Amino acid sequence: MEILVFKTNLNNTDHIGKVTPPLNHHPGILEWNVDLHDCDNILRIVSENISAPEVEQLVFKAGYFCRELE
């Protein structure tokens, strides 16, 4: 199990609603959440067998930006 952390431009619940289906349906994502109170709108993903670029692509296809934080 791994925790991936991303900076995003998801800044309200409507944005989160648009990324919910792809994140919920990916078999490698066990849990996820977005912290709208953080200035970087942090997306945290608990995963098994998914890479950061795959997550970035899922969010990008939903119309938003995310970049892994190191």
Backbone as ProteinMPNN parsed JSONL, in Angstrom:
{"seq_chain_A": "MEILVFKTNLNNTDHIGKVTPPLNHHPGILEWNVDLHDCDNILRIVSENISAPEVEQLVFKAGYFCRELE", "coords_chain_A": {"N_chain_A": [[0.844, -1.172, 0.0], [0.463, 2.256, -0.723], [0.831, 5.79, -0.31], [-0.053, 8.469, -2.225], [0.536, 11.879, -3.012], [-0.802, 14.892, -4.208], [-0.691, 18.126, -5.729], [-3.401, 20.14, -6.711], [-5.857, 21.67, -8.951], [-8.402, 21.485, -8.077], [-10.934, 23.05, -6.733], [-13.443, 23.192, -5.574], [-16.579, 21.582, -4.611], [-17.957, 20.823, -6.915], [-15.935, 20.438, -8.818], [-14.605, 18.296, -7.609], [-16.617, 16.411, -7.778], [-16.539, 15.821, -10.494], [-14.183, 14.415, -10.84], [-14.614, 12.239, -9.299], [-15.959, 9.786, -10.356], [-13.901, 8.528, -12.137], [-11.8, 8.164, -10.279], [-12.976, 6.659, -8.243], [-13.573, 4.302, -9.592], [-11.213, 3.154, -10.429], [-9.241, 0.309, -10.133], [-6.83, 0.283, -8.737], [-6.918, 2.254, -6.833], [-7.556, 2.66, -3.537], [-8.535, 4.38, -1.538], [-9.37, 7.858, -1.408], [-9.023, 11.446, -1.093], [-9.741, 14.979, -1.092], [-8.303, 17.905, 0.063], [-9.778, 20.735, 0.545], [-9.263, 22.871, 2.142], [-6.606, 23.315, 2.215], [-4.015, 25.288, 0.774], [-3.0, 24.276, -1.602], [-4.927, 22.551, -2.476], [-4.917, 19.7, -1.862], [-4.727, 16.423, -3.106], [-5.028, 13.26, -1.866], [-4.108, 9.935, -2.201], [-4.679, 6.61, -1.43], [-3.169, 3.78, -2.425], [-2.824, 0.816, -4.429], [-0.702, -0.46, -6.631], [-0.808, 1.647, -8.615], [0.467, 4.288, -10.524], [1.902, 7.579, -10.061], [1.88, 9.141, -12.496], [-0.311, 7.886, -13.775], [-2.467, 8.612, -12.128], [-2.36, 11.399, -12.453], [-3.056, 11.533, -15.143], [-5.709, 10.51, -15.081], [-7.02, 12.553, -13.644], [-6.477, 14.708, -15.329], [-7.88, 13.931, -17.668], [-10.437, 14.282, -16.736], [-10.58, 16.947, -16.814], [-8.983, 18.565, -15.199], [-6.083, 19.671, -13.272], [-3.286, 18.047, -11.839], [-0.384, 17.504, -9.858], [2.221, 15.497, -8.74], [3.454, 15.7, -5.427], [6.58, 15.8, -3.866]], "CA_chain_A": [[0.0, 0.0, 0.0], [1.249, 3.472, -0.893], [0.063, 7.033, -0.294], [0.415, 9.448, -3.207], [0.041, 13.213, -2.664], [-0.766, 15.745, -5.389], [-1.223, 19.483, -5.761], [-4.425, 20.158, -7.764], [-6.688, 22.87, -9.106], [-9.758, 21.114, -7.66], [-11.143, 24.009, -5.657], [-14.803, 23.172, -5.016], [-17.192, 20.251, -4.652], [-18.306, 20.48, -8.301], [-14.72, 19.891, -9.428], [-14.383, 16.978, -7.015], [-17.637, 15.532, -8.347], [-16.17, 15.401, -11.847], [-13.092, 13.426, -10.793], [-15.038, 11.111, -8.458], [-16.138, 8.499, -11.059], [-12.685, 7.811, -12.531], [-11.007, 7.775, -9.117], [-13.677, 5.578, -7.529], [-13.645, 3.074, -10.382], [-9.901, 2.592, -10.736], [-8.983, -0.788, -9.186], [-5.614, 0.516, -7.952], [-7.16, 3.292, -5.838], [-8.321, 2.121, -2.422], [-9.173, 5.515, -0.872], [-8.84, 9.148, -1.831], [-9.722, 12.631, -0.606], [-9.191, 16.27, -1.484], [-8.341, 18.875, 1.153], [-10.09, 22.053, -0.01], [-8.799, 23.901, 3.074], [-5.183, 23.496, 1.953], [-3.825, 26.228, -0.347], [-2.688, 23.514, -2.814], [-6.039, 21.628, -2.746], [-4.187, 18.434, -1.887], [-5.371, 15.136, -3.378], [-4.299, 12.132, -1.283], [-4.601, 8.657, -2.707], [-4.138, 5.366, -0.891], [-3.204, 2.984, -3.644], [-2.095, -0.411, -4.682], [-0.433, -0.699, -8.043], [-1.099, 2.739, -9.545], [1.574, 5.233, -10.51], [1.539, 8.995, -10.039], [1.458, 9.594, -13.822], [-1.657, 7.379, -14.068], [-3.407, 9.475, -11.4], [-2.35, 12.695, -13.138], [-3.811, 11.346, -16.393], [-7.131, 10.388, -14.732], [-7.509, 13.882, -13.278], [-6.405, 15.523, -16.542], [-8.986, 13.54, -18.554], [-11.663, 14.854, -16.174], [-10.527, 18.382, -17.071], [-8.292, 19.284, -14.133], [-4.634, 19.547, -13.168], [-2.657, 17.619, -10.586], [1.042, 17.202, -9.963], [2.686, 14.804, -7.524], [4.376, 16.398, -4.536], [7.634, 14.894, -3.379]], "C_chain_A": [[0.891, 1.237, 0.0], [0.317, 4.676, -0.817], [0.726, 7.999, -1.263], [-0.234, 10.786, -2.869], [0.261, 14.137, -3.857], [-1.279, 17.153, -5.076], [-2.225, 19.513, -6.92], [-5.032, 21.544, -7.924], [-8.16, 22.537, -8.844], [-10.112, 22.03, -6.49], [-12.583, 24.124, -5.165], [-15.409, 21.779, -5.203], [-17.65, 19.851, -6.053], [-17.111, 19.862, -9.019], [-14.469, 18.47, -8.916], [-15.387, 15.975, -7.578], [-17.275, 15.019, -9.727], [-15.023, 14.394, -11.867], [-13.482, 12.182, -9.988], [-15.214, 9.81, -9.239], [-14.831, 7.819, -11.473], [-11.833, 7.369, -11.341], [-11.656, 6.621, -8.357], [-13.627, 4.254, -8.28], [-12.295, 2.471, -10.747], [-9.563, 1.524, -9.693], [-7.747, -0.583, -8.317], [-5.774, 1.564, -6.867], [-8.079, 2.727, -4.76], [-9.141, 3.203, -1.719], [-8.601, 6.782, -1.463], [-9.646, 10.266, -1.191], [-9.009, 13.875, -1.098], [-9.373, 17.215, -0.307], [-8.54, 20.265, 0.558], [-9.634, 23.187, 0.904], [-7.307, 24.169, 2.927], [-5.016, 24.412, 0.744], [-3.505, 25.52, -1.659], [-3.775, 22.514, -3.18], [-5.513, 20.199, -2.921], [-5.117, 17.236, -2.134], [-4.47, 14.058, -2.789], [-4.946, 10.844, -1.751], [-3.892, 7.521, -1.994], [-4.29, 4.361, -2.019], [-2.481, 1.658, -3.504], [-1.934, -0.503, -6.189], [-0.989, 0.376, -8.975], [0.038, 3.752, -9.407], [1.049, 6.67, -10.473], [1.141, 9.497, -11.43], [0.06, 9.089, -14.212], [-2.716, 8.239, -13.384], [-3.504, 10.838, -12.091], [-3.169, 12.631, -14.422], [-5.308, 11.243, -16.118], [-7.733, 11.758, -14.423], [-7.527, 14.789, -14.509], [-7.561, 15.214, -17.497], [-10.327, 14.052, -18.052], [-11.678, 16.371, -16.299], [-9.777, 19.2, -16.046], [-6.82, 18.94, -14.104], [-4.278, 18.904, -11.838], [-1.21, 17.26, -10.868], [1.509, 16.577, -8.652], [3.638, 15.701, -6.735], [5.363, 15.385, -3.985], [7.815, 15.061, -1.886]], "O_chain_A": [[1.94, 1.261, 0.643], [-0.847, 4.594, -1.211], [1.911, 8.309, -1.14], [-1.403, 10.837, -2.487], [1.343, 14.173, -4.443], [-2.185, 17.334, -4.262], [-1.944, 18.978, -7.992], [-4.763, 22.459, -7.146], [-9.054, 23.228, -9.333], [-9.642, 21.813, -5.373], [-12.912, 25.048, -4.421], [-14.829, 20.916, -5.863], [-17.725, 18.659, -6.354], [-17.258, 18.877, -9.743], [-14.163, 17.563, -9.69], [-15.041, 14.82, -7.826], [-17.656, 13.909, -10.097], [-14.904, 13.607, -12.806], [-12.759, 11.186, -9.996], [-14.66, 8.793, -8.822], [-14.657, 6.633, -11.19], [-11.21, 6.308, -11.39], [-10.969, 5.715, -7.886], [-13.638, 3.191, -7.658], [-12.242, 1.382, -11.319], [-9.596, 1.804, -8.495], [-7.626, -1.211, -7.265], [-4.866, 1.754, -6.057], [-9.224, 2.365, -5.028], [-10.292, 2.977, -1.348], [-7.476, 6.788, -1.963], [-10.795, 10.074, -0.795], [-7.836, 13.836, -1.47], [-10.464, 17.316, 0.256], [-7.581, 20.899, 0.118], [-9.62, 24.345, 0.487], [-6.801, 25.154, 3.464], [-5.789, 24.324, -0.21], [-3.713, 26.094, -2.728], [-3.585, 21.708, -4.091], [-5.651, 19.587, -3.98], [-6.138, 17.065, -1.468], [-3.301, 13.946, -3.156], [-6.165, 10.684, -1.703], [-2.663, 7.468, -1.955], [-5.394, 4.118, -2.508], [-1.666, 1.432, -2.609], [-2.913, -0.61, -6.927], [-1.575, 0.057, -10.009], [0.505, 4.031, -8.303], [-0.105, 6.932, -10.813], [0.151, 10.219, -11.545], [-0.675, 9.793, -14.905], [-3.742, 8.56, -13.985], [-4.6, 11.363, -12.289], [-3.893, 13.572, -14.748], [-6.104, 11.83, -16.85], [-8.826, 12.082, -14.888], [-8.474, 15.548, -14.711], [-8.154, 16.128, -18.07], [-11.255, 14.24, -18.839], [-12.662, 17.017, -15.939], [-9.917, 20.423, -16.021], [-6.36, 18.044, -14.811], [-4.909, 19.191, -10.82], [-0.858, 16.784, -11.948], [1.211, 17.093, -7.575], [4.507, 16.366, -7.3], [5.002, 14.248, -3.68], [8.655, 14.388, -1.288]]}, "name": "protein", "num_of_chains": 1, "seq": "MEILVFKTNLNNTDHIGKVTPPLNHHPGILEWNVDLHDCDNILRIVSENISAPEVEQLVFKAGYFCRELE"}
